[in-house]
Every structure is written in C-alpha cells, then in structure tokens.
Amino acid sequence: MSAIRKHIALIATLVAALLAILVPVALSIYFADREATNAEFGRAMGYAQDVLRRSEGTSEQILDGINRLAALNDPEGCSDQSVALMRHIDLASSYIQAIGRIEGDRLVCSSLGLGGTKLNLGPVDVVQSSGVKIRTNVTLPFAEGSSFLVVEAAGYATIIHKDLPIDTALDVPDVSLATYSQQSGQILTQRGFIDPAWLQTANGGTTRQFIENGNLVVVAPSGRFQIGAVVALPIAQLNSRIQSVALVALPVGIAAGAILAIAIVYLARQQRSMPNLIRAGLRRNEFYLEYQPVVDLVTGKWAGAEALLRFRHGTELIRPDIFIPSAEEAGLIQQISRRVVGLACLDAAGLFREFPSLHLGINLSAADLADHQTLSLIDTLTEATGARSGNLMVEATERSFTDPETAGPIIRKLRMSGVLVAVDDFGTGYSSLSTLQALELDYLKIDKAFVDSLGTGAATSSVVAHIIDMAKSLNLKMIAEGVETAEQAQMLRELGVQYAQGWLFGRPMIYRQFIDMVRRQHGGHGHLMRPGSDTPLHPAQ
C-alpha cells in the first residue's frame, strides 16, 4: 500500500511539475491571442470609422449642394444662375466631382460645362426609402478607366469618385474596405473582397464585429444616413503573431515555469493599472461622449451642450474623476483630448450648419493649453461641425490657468478664431483675480459644490455671490453647474447668472438623444435653418 501511495504521490508531483511548466505557456498564448485579436478589431474599427466619416461627409456635401440648387426654384434647372451655382458647389466641395440637372437617365446640364451635351448615366442601381437614387458604376466618356458613383435626388445628380469614401490610410496590407446601402444591403464602393452576407449581420443599425473565412470583419452602419462601412482584415498576420509568441513562450516556460508564472501574475496586475486601462481603452475605442444641455436661465431654452467624456471598460463604467487625474499623471491627457475632439467630430458633424445658434463645449487640460497643436485640433473640430464664431467653447479647470504666460498665447489665438474660453469648476482651485484678468476669458463656470450650498445657510453659501460679483466685474458670462432644483435655478437667475446645466434641465445623454431633443424643440425643422437664423428654441420639457 505504501508503494502505491508513493507511486500516486510521484505521479501527482510529476503532473504538478508539468502543469507548472505548461500552464504559464498556455496562459501566455491565451492572453497573446486575446490581446492580438482585440488590437486587430480595434484597428478594423478605426478604419471603419474613417470610412464612415468620409461617407457621411460626402453625403452632407451632396445634400447641401442639392438643397442649394433646389432653393433657386429654377423650373428647368439649367439657367445661367443654376449652372453658375453648380460650378461654385463643385469647386467648394472636397468630395463632389460634378453636379448637375438630371432628366431620366441623362445629365442635361452640369458643372462640367459640356456645351449642351447630354450625358447618359445609365440605369439606377439602388433606390433608398428617402427617395435618393444611386448609380454605383458609372463611366464617363472623358474619364476612361475610372468609375463613379452618381447620387440623384430632387431632379439633381452629383458625381463622386468611387474611391473617395474608401480612400483611407492603411498601415497593414490586404485590407478590404467597402460602403453599402443599409436598406438594400448592396455594396456601393469596394476595395478587396467583401462577402455580401456580412452586411446582414448589422440589422438594426448596430455595429458588429466577428471572424469569418479568415477575416476579422467590422460592419458599422451610419446612424445619420442610410449607408454603412465594412472592413475586413486578414487574420494571417494575427496567426503569425500568435505563433511567434508560442515559439518563444514554450522553451522559456520549460526552462523557467515558475518565473513565468510570477511574471504573468505581475503583468496581469499591471494590465489592471489605470494608465494601462486608459491605453487599452484608447486602442479598443472604449471612450465615448455624452452631452449635457446648457440652458438659458431667463428663457428656459437650450443654448448648447457640454461634451462629457465617458470610459466603459467591459461592463465597468470608470468615473472621470478617477481616469482623468491618472491620465494627467501618466502623460496621456493629450491623447484623451484628441480622442474627445475625434469623437465630437464624428458625433456633431455639421451640427452648426443645422443649428447655428447652439454652442458646444469641450474640456481641455493644462497640457493642451501649453501646446500649439491644440489650435490645429480645434480647427479640425471647427471644420467638422461647421462652427462659426461663438459656436465652440473650450473649458479648462482653474489649475490650467495658473501659468498665464504659458496658457495666454493659446487662449488668445483660440479667442481670435472665434472660440469661447471658460474657466471650469471655478472656486475649487487657485486662480487669482489678476490671473483671470490677464487671460481675457469669456465664461466662468460655477462649481456644483457652491450651487448645492445655495439657500442652505452653509458657510460656502455666501461664496456664490462673491464669485458672481467677480465675474460681473470681469464682464464674464456665467454657467452654473449641477443645478438640481427649481429653487436653485431661481436664486441663480435672481443673482444674474445667465446659464445653467444640471439634472433639473437634462442628464447627460448620447448625441442622438441630444440632437433629437433639439430638433423637437425646433419643431422638427432645424435642417431648414440658414446661418444667422434667429428661430427661437422652445423651453426644455
């Protein structure tokens, strides 16, 4: 019996030793596979978002051009005035190759200036539920070897080069890209192999990602137009990466299994550190924006919104007061700011062309206010949203303004370009009156902690009045944060505060909800407003 027990113990020892060698190897291969797959999906999602940005930008230019021509009310559509406008639209557009009047399948006049020649564009391939007609493979006699998309609506047709929506920069070979019609599932533009069956996975307007037939696939429908993007990356590179990891891990695991086990535990802990979570979140597109309305306290109307960054890691929603300080300490805050601007460009593309009276606020850090690249970043947002003077506001906390010599030049250039500047969470930092005077700001935001003290008899209750007096002395407009009761709103209104935001008026919401509410306040006709329109907003419900 003793011999049997020893034999069992020996077997158990051998099994334990073998597991001590193999488990670290297996775990390392598993983690390598998972991380590599996530990274490749993140890459594919980035490509898809770029294709969508280009496609939506093309759609915006097409609709804007057709609406402008339709607004002329030219019965024939080919008057000198119409043709002149066609040429202007053509020259001013980055995506449109030509635009003109269409009758049947023929282009009867256009920005091409063909001297009365009527171009036969061929039959329509796709008809959207909105009435938009699309020809997906048009060839023109003067552009042999090239194919074009033709988008027709309201008696006008726009010609775009098929490659423009998918002309995105790629950092890996053999990537397939396409755009498609959400309604018909038909491919509109394509580079590489795309299986039409993949498009059926995005029913319901939800982005899908999966692996099929040797490809990592992302199908991303647009939330604004009846189009979508599909990207397919070959998994050969992923498999090669996993195999190389295995070849290294196996001999190392055999030689030093115990060391690898400790290293894996250490790396797992490191992966859970906040800076690494932020880096992974940036790679995996785990950041998104919510928009909290800003309300005019006198009229009760929505004046704009503040874009608030959110971080969802898996099922966990990480609070900004946790990841923002960590990003600042780790030197990642400017990457965060770039992501905020990128998300706002996607969300709010063309916002101010539809609603020129709104404003949108985004948050910047002290590092952003010390970097001249910030000016280019804000220029990108200005272009994407169609912002004019007073439409965009950058917000930074008090500590961002403690060095006026560094922040001052950036702030001055922002304000010269029509961007408003606000000091955020005022009263919680170390700004002095002279500092604020030197920086020539536009807005002062009163921190929620002081708003909460209104009418409570707390020691900080009187601070609000002093902050307001200081803002008035500097000719700064004010926005009170965290307003939750009608009593607070009334007191702030009586004290002369112009704007407020808080749960009393609306919780932070995704962009689609925000813009839907704004459109309802505009009576559903916000898209008809022209720059300079003073159509009033309805009070928030």
Number of C-alpha atoms within 10 A of each C-alpha: 6 7 8 9 10 11 12 12 12 12 12 12 12 12 12 12 13 13 14 19 23 18 16 26 26 16 15 22 20 14 15 18 18 13 14 17 18 15 16 21 24 21 21 25 26 17 24 28 21 19 26 26 21 18 22 23 18 19 19 16 21 25 16 14 25 22 15 15 24 17 9 13 10 12 8 12 21 17 13 9 12 23 21 14 20 27 17 14 23 23 14 12 14 13 22 21 18 21 30 28 25 24 14 12 13 16 21 21 26 29 21 14 13 11 9 10 12 15 16 17 21 15 15 17 13 20 16 14 10 9 11 14 19 21 20 21 19 19 16 13 9 7 9 8 8 14 18 22 23 25 22 24 19 15 16 23 28 29 22 22 18 21 16 18 25 25 13 15 9 11 9 10 9 13 18 19 26 24 28 22 22 23 13 15 19 16 21 21 22 19 16 11 13 18 11 12 8 18 25 12 16 19 13 9 16 12 18 17 20 13 15 13 9 11 17 20 27 29 27 27 27 20 14 12 15 19 25 29 32 33 31 30 23 20 18 11 14 17 14 11 14 21 15 11 16 19 12 11 21 19 13 16 22 16 12 14 23 16 14 22 20 12 14 17 12 11 12 12 10 13 15 11 12 17 20 14 17 26 17 18 17 16 18 18 19 18 18 18 21 21 25 24 27 26 24 19 22 14 15 17 21 27 19 25 22 22 24 18 21 17 20 14 16 9 6 8 11 15 12 13 8 10 18 20 13 17 19 16 11 13 13 17 22 18 15 21 20 16 18 22 23 15 19 23 19 18 22 17 22 21 20 24 19 19 28 22 21 19 24 25 22 22 20 22 21 20 17 22 23 19 14 13 12 19 17 10 15 20 16 15 22 23 13 22 23 18 24 18 15 17 22 26 24 22 22 21 22 23 16 23 25 17 15 19 13 16 20 19 16 21 23 16 13 21 19 11 16 17 25 22 24 26 24 25 21 23 20 14 14 14 18 12 12 9 17 20 13 13 19 17 20 18 21 28 27 25 19 18 17 24 22 18 17 20 12 9 9 12 9 15 17 14 16 21 16 11 18 21 15 15 21 15 11 17 15 19 18 23 24 28 23 21 21 17 13 11 12 19 24 13 14 24 16 12 13 16 23 17 25 26 28 20 14 14 24 19 15 20 16 16 18 15 13 19 18 12 16 23 17 14 19 17 11 12 12 18 13 12 17 14 13 9 11 11 12 12 19 15 13 16 9
